[in-house]
Structures are given as structure tokens and as C-alpha cells.
Amino acid sequence: LERLEILRSDLNGTGLNVNLENLLFQLAHSAQLPRDPQTGALLYFSAPDPLWISVTVPLILLSGLALIAARWRAGDAVWRSRALFPAALTLVSLGLPFGWAHQFLIVLFLIPALAQLYSLRLCLLIALAMAVSHSALLLTPLAQTGLPVMPLPLVGVTSYIALFFLFALAPGKNRS
């Protein structure tokens, strides 16, 4: 139990950890994080969770939930299942302390719902953008460039925030 408490109180950063907490910490402390001496790539790290992150992430999550609540009456139950359920799922996944990449598979499987909310063309463009931006062919070389943050958390968090807003702010009427 002591080891679980240590894990819970620390922020653990890896290249597969796609959550707000991890990205915010990397952006704020990139100069102090361990790097591979040959490539400059960021390495796994574990650090105490700063108070400002412990406050900021829940405030972001509460703001997202407030947006979802405000949009609740914008459409019928079918619309809510296509728009607000994926928005809430995305938001919760971003807020998990260990937001591993595989936890977002369900969110990715819900991208086709965007075709009912917007258009098939937009849905296909988003699916293609997610596939390309999350591919190992792109992320592996990026990791070796000495970026100030790990590529997957940067690409993942920003793209899932964009997906959250696409779902949460979807037009309220169902498209026929």
C-alpha cells in the first residue's frame, strides 16, 4: 500500500502517458527532465506532483463537465449519445493520472459519430489526421529531435482536447 501511495502522489511521465498532468509538467519543467545523452530525447521520469498541477487539472475537468452540462438540452438522447458521451469520455480519459494511450481507443472508435454530427468528409479528415499524427512513423523520429516534451503526450493531449471540443460543441440538431 505504501508503494501505491507513492505512485499516487508522484507524477510519472512516459512517452505513452497521454494526460493533462503529464503534459503540463513536461511543459513547465522540460529543462530539468532526464534526457538521453546521445539523442536528447526525454526519458521516463517520476517527480512529486506540484500543487499547481493538482489544482489546474481538476479545474480543467470541472470546466469541461460544466460545458457538457450546459449543452445537455441542445439535442435529444440520440444526439447526446453521439456528442456528449464521447466528449465526457474524452475528458475523463485526459484527466486520469495514468492516461495510457490504449485508454483512448474507445474515443477513437467513437470518431465515426462525427459523421452524424457534422459531415462524413470532416469525420474522414479527423480520422486520417489522428492516424497520421499518432503513428510510430511520425512520433519515433520526433522523439529523437530533442523536443522539450515527449511527442505522444504533446500530440495526444492536444488532439484529444480538439476532439473533446468537436464533440461538446457539436450542432444540437441531428443531421439526416
Secondary structure, DSSP 4 states (H G I P E B T S, - for coil): -HHHHHHHHEEEE-TTB-SHHHHHHHHHHGGGS-B-TTT--B--EEEE--HHHHHHHHHHHHHHHHHHHHTGGGS-HHHHHHHHHHHHHHHHHHHSTT-BGGGGHHHHHTTTHHHHHS-HHHHHHHHHHHHHHT-HHHHHHHHTTT-SS-HHHHHHHHHHHHHHHHHHT--SSPP-
